[in-house]
Amino acid sequence: MVEIQHDVAQEAKWQRWRSVADLYHAYFTGLILTVVTRRGTADAAEFVFRVFRRQQQEKFLSGLEKLGLAHLPPAVAAAQYHYLSNWIGGVHVEYMYESDRKAWIRYPPPRWIWRGTAICGVPGEVSRAMLRGWHANNGVALGNLGLGFVCTKQTVEGQDGLEGYYCEYDDDLELDRRLVFARHLEAPLFDPNKAPALPVESWPKPRLEKAYRNYAMEYVRTAAPVAVQVFGPDDAAYLLHLTGKLIGMQVFDEVARGLGAGRGTAKDFANFLSLLFDAQGDEAELEGASAIRQRTWKLMDGVSDYHPACASVLKGMFEGLAAGCGRRIDVGMAPAADGGAPLTWSIR
């Protein structure tokens, strides 16, 4: 009986983590659409390029080690990295080996990053910027300038997925050859029996569930400071806040269900926030009937170029979530002197 209760509690905790992942996933997709609609395609493409290049530089090489792929040939290692790292985050992805110097990846529909109807608002230039930011730079990161990426399809342009292959050439590639397009080609069929798999002993269920949650959160961790650097603090604060408010209003009900929270009153919302803080790994406590002190904001821990404008992510998100919870719930934020944690939230 005790073991069953433990299993039930674990499943409930993982469900809360997945609700956090859904919230931050929606925020990241929404932020790109906010930039597209408020700043235009060119600015959105530059923003997406910077986000994915930064993640690539921070995550790719260490990720190869964590996933046990560093010993593989460059083209194979790069493709398997995308397959396994995205699989951990709940992204549909396929991997097809052709040779040690050529390996395919394919992101079939539905596309994780452009969830639901969002895909209709994403210009092809923005999707290409993602490839320029990450896929085209893997060879550089590996110290192999002969490794490039050939894109054969893009979902946002009406094709049945985003796909392409890593290819190791005999000569070094100039910048404009590290990402090229070959729309006349098509990926081979995916055989799941030939796909790589994570070692179960080093990737048990609890680790996978936490990684699933963190996958979506990491995009927001990267995107907020990049927005400040690209657009400046004032414009970034506006974009981050507006996105948070819109997304919070739209997804409150589904996130609340996952957290096991109710709706309707300021008290309900205070309880919702307490559950959310716990599920996203932050320390927080109620202070009286109408305030929560958020002692940590782990999402921004260690961000070297953190700016107080990044806190607009939470301010906008919580205002939107409050509006989704019930009418006339007012949320105020009082940050620490540096604009970060501890944060005190007033709820009335």
FENBELVEN-V276556 format. One record per residue. N is the residue number from 1. RES is the residue in one small letter. SS is DSSP state (a for helix, b for strand, c for the rest). PHI is phi as a letter, one per 40 degrees, with the letter a starting at -180 (999 if undefined). PSI is psi in degrees with one decimal (999 if undefined). Layout:
BEGIN
n=(N:N)
res=(RES:RES)
ss=(SS:SS)
phi=(PHI:PHI)
psi=(PSI:PSI)
END
This chain:
BEGIN
n=(1:2:3:4:5:6:7:8:9:10:11:12:13:14:15:16:17:18:19:20:21:22:23:24:25:26:27:28:29:30:31:32:33:34:35:36:37:38:39:40:41:42:43:44:45:46:47:48:49:50:51:52:53:54:55:56:57:58:59:60:61:62:63:64:65:66:67:68:69:70:71:72:73:74:75:76:77:78:79:80:81:82:83:84:85:86:87:88:89:90:91:92:93:94:95:96:97:98:99:100:101:102:103:104:105:106:107:108:109:110:111:112:113:114:115:116:117:118:119:120:121:122:123:124:125:126:127:128:129:130:131:132:133:134:135:136:137:138:139:140:141:142:143:144:145:146:147:148:149:150:151:152:153:154:155:156:157:158:159:160:161:162:163:164:165:166:167:168:169:170:171:172:173:174:175:176:177:178:179:180:181:182:183:184:185:186:187:188:189:190:191:192:193:194:195:196:197:198:199:200:201:202:203:204:205:206:207:208:209:210:211:212:213:214:215:216:217:218:219:220:221:222:223:224:225:226:227:228:229:230:231:232:233:234:235:236:237:238:239:240:241:242:243:244:245:246:247:248:249:250:251:252:253:254:255:256:257:258:259:260:261:262:263:264:265:266:267:268:269:270:271:272:273:274:275:276:277:278:279:280:281:282:283:284:285:286:287:288:289:290:291:292:293:294:295:296:297:298:299:300:301:302:303:304:305:306:307:308:309:310:311:312:313:314:315:316:317:318:319:320:321:322:323:324:325:326:327:328:329:330:331:332:333:334:335:336:337:338:339:340:341:342:343:344:345:346:347:348)
res=(m:v:e:i:q:h:d:v:a:q:e:a:k:w:q:r:w:r:s:v:a:d:l:y:h:a:y:f:t:g:l:i:l:t:v:v:t:r:r:g:t:a:d:a:a:e:f:v:f:r:v:f:r:r:q:q:q:e:k:f:l:s:g:l:e:k:l:g:l:a:h:l:p:p:a:v:a:a:a:q:y:h:y:l:s:n:w:i:g:g:v:h:v:e:y:m:y:e:s:d:r:k:a:w:i:r:y:p:p:p:r:w:i:w:r:g:t:a:i:c:g:v:p:g:e:v:s:r:a:m:l:r:g:w:h:a:n:n:g:v:a:l:g:n:l:g:l:g:f:v:c:t:k:q:t:v:e:g:q:d:g:l:e:g:y:y:c:e:y:d:d:d:l:e:l:d:r:r:l:v:f:a:r:h:l:e:a:p:l:f:d:p:n:k:a:p:a:l:p:v:e:s:w:p:k:p:r:l:e:k:a:y:r:n:y:a:m:e:y:v:r:t:a:a:p:v:a:v:q:v:f:g:p:d:d:a:a:y:l:l:h:l:t:g:k:l:i:g:m:q:v:f:d:e:v:a:r:g:l:g:a:g:r:g:t:a:k:d:f:a:n:f:l:s:l:l:f:d:a:q:g:d:e:a:e:l:e:g:a:s:a:i:r:q:r:t:w:k:l:m:d:g:v:s:d:y:h:p:a:c:a:s:v:l:k:g:m:f:e:g:l:a:a:g:c:g:r:r:i:d:v:g:m:a:p:a:a:d:g:g:a:p:l:t:w:s:i:r)
ss=(c:a:a:a:a:a:a:a:a:a:a:a:a:a:a:a:a:a:a:a:a:a:a:a:a:a:a:a:a:a:a:a:a:a:a:a:a:a:a:c:a:a:a:a:a:a:a:a:a:a:a:a:a:a:a:a:a:a:a:a:a:a:a:a:a:a:c:c:c:c:c:c:c:a:a:a:a:a:a:a:a:a:a:a:a:a:a:a:c:c:c:c:c:b:b:b:b:b:b:c:c:b:b:b:b:b:b:c:c:c:c:c:c:c:c:a:a:a:a:a:a:c:c:a:a:a:a:a:a:a:a:a:a:c:a:a:a:a:a:a:a:a:c:c:c:c:b:b:b:b:b:b:b:c:a:a:a:c:c:c:c:b:b:b:b:b:b:b:c:c:c:c:c:c:a:a:a:c:b:b:b:c:c:c:c:c:c:c:c:c:c:a:a:a:c:c:c:c:c:c:c:c:c:c:a:a:a:a:a:a:a:a:a:a:a:a:a:a:a:a:a:a:a:a:a:a:a:a:a:a:a:c:a:a:a:a:a:a:a:a:a:a:a:a:a:a:a:a:a:a:a:a:a:a:a:a:a:a:a:c:c:c:c:c:c:a:a:a:a:a:a:a:a:a:a:a:a:a:a:c:c:c:c:b:b:b:c:c:c:c:b:b:b:b:c:c:c:a:a:a:c:c:c:c:c:c:c:a:a:a:a:a:a:a:a:a:a:a:a:a:a:a:a:a:a:c:c:c:c:c:b:b:b:b:c:c:c:c:c:c:c:c:b:b:b:b:b:c)
phi=(999:c:c:c:c:c:c:c:c:c:c:c:c:c:c:c:c:c:c:c:d:c:c:c:c:c:c:c:c:c:c:c:c:c:c:d:c:c:b:h:c:c:c:c:c:c:c:c:d:c:c:c:c:c:c:c:c:c:b:c:c:c:c:d:c:c:c:g:b:c:c:c:d:d:c:c:c:c:c:c:d:c:c:c:c:c:c:d:c:g:c:c:a:b:b:b:c:b:a:c:b:a:a:c:b:a:b:c:c:c:c:d:c:b:d:f:c:d:d:c:b:b:c:d:c:c:c:c:c:c:c:c:c:b:d:c:b:c:c:c:c:c:g:b:c:c:c:b:b:b:c:b:a:b:c:c:b:g:c:c:h:b:a:i:b:c:b:c:c:c:b:c:b:c:d:c:b:c:b:b:b:b:c:c:b:a:c:c:c:c:b:d:c:b:c:c:b:c:c:c:c:c:b:c:d:d:c:c:c:c:c:c:c:c:d:c:c:c:c:c:d:c:c:c:c:c:d:c:c:c:b:g:d:c:c:c:d:c:c:c:c:c:d:d:c:c:c:d:c:c:b:d:d:c:c:c:d:c:c:g:b:c:a:h:b:c:c:c:c:c:c:d:c:c:c:c:d:c:c:c:g:b:c:a:a:c:b:g:c:b:a:b:c:c:c:b:b:c:d:b:c:g:c:c:b:d:b:d:c:c:c:c:d:c:c:c:c:c:c:c:c:c:c:c:c:i:c:g:c:c:b:b:b:b:c:c:d:c:g:b:c:c:b:b:b:c:b:b)
psi=(-43.4:-41.1:-38.9:-43.9:-38.7:-43.4:-41.1:-42.2:-39.7:-45.2:-38.7:-40.2:-42.9:-33.6:-38.8:-40.5:-40.4:-31.6:-39.0:-43.3:-42.9:-40.3:-48.1:-31.1:-48.3:-39.5:-45.6:-46.5:-44.3:-37.2:-41.9:-41.5:-36.4:-43.1:-40.8:-47.1:-27.8:-25.5:-19.6:167.1:-43.3:-45.2:-38.3:-40.0:-42.4:-41.8:-48.9:-42.0:-47.6:-38.6:-48.6:-32.1:-40.9:-44.6:-40.7:-43.2:-30.7:-28.7:-27.4:-56.4:-42.5:-33.7:-37.7:-41.6:-46.8:-34.9:-1.7:35.1:-3.7:-21.5:-8.4:159.8:147.8:-48.4:-41.0:-43.4:-44.2:-45.7:-42.6:-33.4:-49.5:-37.7:-53.0:-43.0:-38.6:-35.1:-40.8:-38.0:3.0:17.4:134.5:122.3:150.0:152.2:133.2:115.0:132.9:-41.9:175.6:-15.9:5.6:119.6:135.5:150.8:150.4:131.6:97.1:162.8:150.6:142.9:127.8:-48.8:-31.0:61.8:136.8:-135.3:-8.5:-29.7:-25.8:-14.2:10.9:112.7:151.7:-33.9:-34.4:-40.2:-39.5:-33.1:-34.5:-43.5:-40.3:-38.2:-40.2:-66.2:-39.3:-11.2:1.3:-37.7:-41.2:-45.3:-34.5:-4.1:21.8:95.6:2.8:-1.9:123.8:173.5:131.9:114.3:127.6:-18.1:153.5:124.1:-41.1:-13.2:16.9:5.3:164.0:47.4:167.2:123.4:164.0:-176.7:148.4:133.5:131.8:114.8:169.2:-23.0:161.0:145.9:132.5:164.9:-42.7:-3.9:-2.8:-21.1:117.0:168.5:138.6:79.0:-8.8:-6.8:162.6:141.9:147.7:166.0:146.4:132.1:104.1:-24.4:-16.9:3.1:151.6:158.0:150.7:141.8:121.4:-36.7:-31.1:-6.9:65.2:170.0:-47.4:-39.8:-40.3:-41.5:-41.9:-39.4:-35.7:-45.1:-47.4:-26.0:-50.3:-39.6:-34.2:-33.6:-39.0:-37.4:-39.3:-42.5:-37.7:-53.6:-31.3:-40.8:-40.7:-43.6:-36.3:-42.6:-10.0:154.3:-43.5:-49.2:-38.9:-43.7:-41.3:-48.1:-42.7:-42.1:-47.3:-44.6:-46.3:-42.5:-45.0:-47.5:-42.4:-43.9:-37.8:-33.8:4.6:-49.1:-46.7:-36.3:-41.8:-40.6:-44.7:-31.5:-13.7:33.5:154.5:-172.2:163.1:-42.8:168.1:-36.8:-41.4:-40.1:-37.6:-40.4:-41.1:-47.9:-39.3:-43.6:-39.4:-45.2:-45.2:-43.5:-28.2:6.7:18.3:153.1:126.5:154.2:147.4:137.5:95.2:-158.4:-12.4:24.1:146.4:129.4:113.7:102.7:-28.8:152.4:81.1:-24.2:-35.4:5.5:131.4:4.5:110.5:-30.2:32.8:137.7:145.7:-24.6:-23.1:-27.7:-13.4:-22.2:-54.4:-41.5:-48.2:-42.9:-44.7:-34.0:-42.0:-43.5:-38.4:-41.2:-34.3:-29.2:-40.5:161.5:147.4:32.5:114.9:132.6:124.8:150.7:130.2:105.1:171.7:176.0:-31.8:6.7:6.3:-153.8:152.0:144.1:136.9:126.6:122.9:135.7:117.4:999)
END
